Amino acid sequence: MRTTLDRLDMLIVDERGYLSFSRAGAELLFQVFADRYERRSLLVTSNLPFGEWGQVFQGERMTAALLDRRTHQCDIFEMSGESYRFRESMKAKAGKNPKKGK
């Protein structure tokens, strides 16, 4: 699998941190990221700040090494604000349930 992933010009890892990894899974993902370091493009999205990545990667040392590689020579885009999905869901729900007494 790593050989196949290494052939990609860009690897996109979406919602990193949504689920925790087993130790073996965290080590495999670390290796995939490390293999691409300074060789191929990697785009990672996450709702977690860097300070919380250790909870997902099962260890501070591996997380520190990963972040060291991932943040070197990269562009970081931090966004904040309410979820558009949640906002749209609330609008749809409000339209289906008219307020009582009116």
Secondary structure, 3 states (H helix, E strand, C coil): CHHHHHCCCEEEECCCCCCCCCHHHHHHHHHHHHHHCCCCEEEECCCCCHHHHHHHCCCHHHHHHHHHHHHCCCCCCCCCCCCHHHHHHHHHHHHHCCCCCC
